[in-house]
Amino acid sequence: QYEFFLNVSQNPNSSSGSSVQFRAGSAGTSLAPPDVAASAISDLPNTIQQTALTPATKVSFFGGQVPVTLSKTTASHFAAGTPGTGVTTSAAGIALAGTPDAGGPLTGSYETEALNPGNVDHWDRVAWTKSSEGTVTVSARVATSQAGLSSAAYVDIATAQAASGSAAINGAVGSRWVQVKVALARTVPSSSGGPFVTRLALDYLSGAFAVSAAATQTAGTTNVATISLRDSANAVIADYAGSHTLVLAGANAAPDGTLPKATTPTSAGPATVTFGGATALTFTTGSAATTLTLYKAETASITASETVLASTGSAYDLTAYTIDVSALAQVAVSAGAASAAKSSATASPASVPADNATVSTIAVRVKDQFENGVAGLTTITLGSFQSVAGDRAGLDTLTNPATTDATGLGSGTIRSTRSGTVTITVNVGGSPLAIPSPPTVTFGGGSFTVVTQHGGTETAGVAFTLTITAKDASGATVTSYTGAKTIAFTTTARPRTTPVAGPSAIVTTPQLITFTAGVATTSSLTGSACNQPGTTPCAFTLYNAAQTPTITATDG
């Protein structure tokens, strides 16, 4: 709370005592009428002196009217009256002997204490509200220090009769102390009992927080930041001190949801608050420090703002408007080391022929412990094994990812000459990255050998079967090629044209055939028992004995 000392104007010629009365948040005085004869009125001094009560009465003021001390300036304006009677003004509370005439002016003034909220860039304006009568003259003085304020001269900034108004203080940057004086005058009598001031409001431009920190850091590590309140000349506002509650912003949560935080030492131990929360800091000569822990790989623009202006309260409305000094900490946060638990790899397609040509693409996404993508990696190498490490040497051909992108993604390939299901391994910088669920690739038959039922010699018009064997690029049977497979057939057989035209070859394609360890035999059914909906395909039949045709099988 701000505190005021009340000075009371009283008649030095009166022996009567005086008392202070408090009403509706303001203080007034009531003085007994001076005990003088009517003929003595003209003998009063021209100015009734302002005499402080002894001891001085301390007035704690929390709102409502600002007390104004009134003094009678010219005794001759007061007409003779009956001793012991008087007229009391309701607001100022000063009793005057006799009946004042219509031309008797009353004047008063009010002076604020020295004001400095601690975060001032410069003082801007003062506004007031007063009783509807009389004239108000508002003066102000500013200085860079409290000592300098007491010796600074007041400058009149407004004289007005309206019930409310405002005027510019025009304080220079760095003039953080201000004092305002309000002088009022009116002519009595008046029904309102004024003059009095009901409100003073001061606007000022507050400083802005500048944040500085190391320009780079790794996600999850710490970075000491210094926060300073600065004025528009970029000077630290040293008056800003003590405990303040700030909110930090400008850094985002990591992909795994971990929030950025600030840790500040306290008497009870380190206090950690996530960004956006109320962070208690202790400022010394305008600056404070806190330790930042940032988790998202990004360029973070760290800012600070105060949630509640620290104030002791007063009879005035103080409004702060923050300046823009555009001082924030740009921190480039990079991803941390590769984390096997958060990284992943996939193979697409997961099954390809072992023809040493068809590839499966291996997509590796490397992330750190906070799921930031590790960009710019050039040291990823891929490997493969079937049962034990090294058992696919010379069989599988792998290409390594070139460079990971901003999301940590890099892509390589694998192809093979040998059938089998292989597991893909990932190394980063020569060290294994034990991905929780490594991808697998199944290399199937790269081609098929087709043998007719009678070893390649069949009779025209007689049905026969085929034995089909899946082979890899090295000629070995692909024993892993097992189960129901869709096989397509093509043939070079043509119908007989001479001496008479003959029927076309019976070659049903595609067919669903069951393989066991890479080998399958086609259906032997003929006639109406085959090629019906839901039945087994028909056996193969050729009719043109003048040809030596071929029959070819392919997967799919």
Summary of the structure (lengths in Angstrom):
residues: 556
radius of gyration: 48.9
end to end distance: 88.5
largest distance: 164.7
contacts: 1756
relative contact order: 0.08
helix: 3%
strand: 47%
